[in-house]
Amino acid sequence: MSAVHNEQTKLLATAINNVAVAFIVIGAVTPMTAASFGVPTVPTLTLGSGFFVTIWLCAGAALHFLARRALRSMKP
C-alpha cells in the first residue's frame, strides 16, 4: 500500500510544481522576454508592473514549496 501512496504523492507534487512553473513563466519570464525582443505592446516597467511580477514569482515559489511539503508525506 505504501508504494501506491508514494506514487500518488509524487503525481500530486509534480502537478503542483507544474502549476508553479507556469505561474513563474506567465508572470516573470514572458514579460522579460517580450521586453528584451522589443514587442511594442509590452507595458513599461513601473512600480505597479514590478509589483505584479513579484506577486507571480511569490505565488510560484509558494506552490513549489507546497509540492515539496507534499513529498514529505511519502512512506518508507
C-alpha positions as CSV (number, residue, x, y, z in Angstrom):
1,M,0.0,0.0,0.0
2,S,2.9,2.4,0.7
3,A,4.1,2.1,-2.9
4,V,0.7,3.3,-4.2
5,H,0.7,6.1,-1.7
6,N,4.2,7.2,-2.7
7,E,3.3,7.2,-6.4
8,Q,0.2,9.2,-5.8
9,T,2.1,11.6,-3.7
10,K,4.7,12.1,-6.4
11,L,2.0,12.7,-9.0
12,L,0.4,15.3,-6.8
13,A,3.7,17.0,-6.2
14,T,4.5,17.0,-9.9
15,A,1.2,18.5,-10.8
16,I,1.5,21.3,-8.2
17,N,5.1,22.0,-9.3
18,N,4.0,22.2,-12.9
19,V,1.5,24.9,-11.9
20,A,4.2,26.7,-10.1
21,V,6.4,26.7,-13.2
22,A,3.5,28.0,-15.2
23,F,3.0,30.9,-12.8
24,I,6.7,31.9,-13.0
25,V,6.7,31.6,-16.8
26,I,3.5,33.6,-17.2
27,G,4.3,36.3,-14.6
28,A,8.0,36.8,-14.9
29,V,9.7,35.1,-17.9
30,T,7.2,36.1,-20.5
31,P,7.2,39.9,-19.7
32,M,11.0,39.9,-19.6
33,T,11.3,38.0,-22.9
34,A,8.8,40.2,-24.6
35,A,10.6,43.4,-23.4
36,S,14.0,42.0,-24.5
37,F,12.7,41.3,-28.0
38,G,11.1,44.8,-28.2
39,V,7.5,43.7,-28.5
40,P,5.6,47.0,-28.9
41,T,2.6,46.0,-26.8
42,V,4.7,45.3,-23.6
43,P,3.8,47.7,-20.8
44,T,6.6,49.9,-19.5
45,L,8.2,48.8,-16.3
46,T,6.6,50.7,-13.5
47,L,6.3,50.1,-9.8
48,G,2.9,48.5,-10.4
49,S,4.1,46.1,-13.0
50,G,7.1,45.2,-10.9
51,F,4.7,44.5,-8.0
52,F,2.6,42.1,-10.1
53,V,5.8,40.3,-11.3
54,T,6.8,39.9,-7.7
55,I,3.3,38.5,-6.8
56,W,3.5,36.0,-9.7
57,L,7.0,34.9,-8.6
58,C,5.9,34.6,-4.9
59,A,2.9,32.5,-5.9
60,G,5.1,30.2,-8.0
61,A,7.5,29.8,-5.1
62,A,4.7,29.1,-2.6
63,L,3.3,26.4,-4.9
64,H,6.8,24.9,-5.3
65,F,7.3,24.7,-1.6
66,L,3.8,23.2,-1.2
67,A,4.8,20.5,-3.7
68,R,8.0,19.9,-1.6
69,R,5.9,19.6,1.5
70,A,3.6,17.1,-0.2
71,L,6.7,14.9,-0.8
72,R,7.4,14.8,2.9
73,S,4.4,12.6,3.4
74,M,6.0,9.7,1.5
75,K,6.2,6.5,3.4
76,P,9.4,4.3,3.6
